[in-house]
Amino acid sequence: MGNEGVIAVEKALALLDCFRPGNDSLTLTELAQLSGYHKTTVYRLMNSLERMNYIIRHDDGTYSLGHRLLYLGKLYEQSFQLARIVQPELQALSQASSESASWYVIEGGQRLCLFRAEASEGLRHSNLPGSQFPLDGSAISKILRHWGLGEALPEDEETLPFYTSGARDPHTAAFAMPVFGVHDNLIAALALTGPSSRLTADRKESGLSQLMRETANRLSIKLGASKPFCEKFYGIKE
């Protein structure tokens, strides 16, 4: 494929990216404005996408996404397993820190432990995948409430990773970092948990902070967050 063909493909994909929640039906003029392409270019590319069933053109002249994209989306769902990306990173983080590593998401107004890797030695803090807890004052909940629900953080909140001890269980402590995905939106809270007698705040400065940042950065990039955003947020240059 020549350079002109590559450019045409990139422009066609950029037009598909114009469709978002709230923008699920667009006119030719709107597509031209959103993409920055000339109307004639948009018209030609949309005709090609329509022929391939990636786009539907309605009687009123508006366009919406076609069924071919649904097919590809379902195919992607079948081939993409989140656990295959997350679990190895949790295992590595747990092994490097000697603490339990977890992956929490918001579900039904609570925090849900979706994946977990247990520490191989010593005392363990064990929450099985599938366990749910309130969005309390724990470091994990702070991550989910701020980046997931838009709640403000206290002005005196410490730098990442957040740390709390005894927030849910008087004998348990946690460090937590946000993990982002497509459009740089929050996907989950990455957490290290353990006995408060061992997982103390001063471990943040002993390499644990950098370890969690590196893990969260890798996961975010693998899950679709932009590299410039991750580089700025986590302070890690690859």
Secondary structure, 3 states (H helix, E strand, C coil): CCHHHHHHHHHHHHHHCCCECCECCECHHHHHHHHCCCHHHHHHHHHHHHHCCCEEECCCCCEEECHHHHHHHHHHHHHCCHHHHHHHHHHHHHHHHCCEEEEEEEECCEEEEEEEECCCCCCCCCCCCCCEEECCCCHHHHHHHHHHCCCCCCCCCCCCCEEEECCCCCCEEEEEEEEECHHHCEEEEEEEEEECCCCCHHHHHCCHHHHHHHHHHHHHHHCCCCHHHHHHHHCCCC
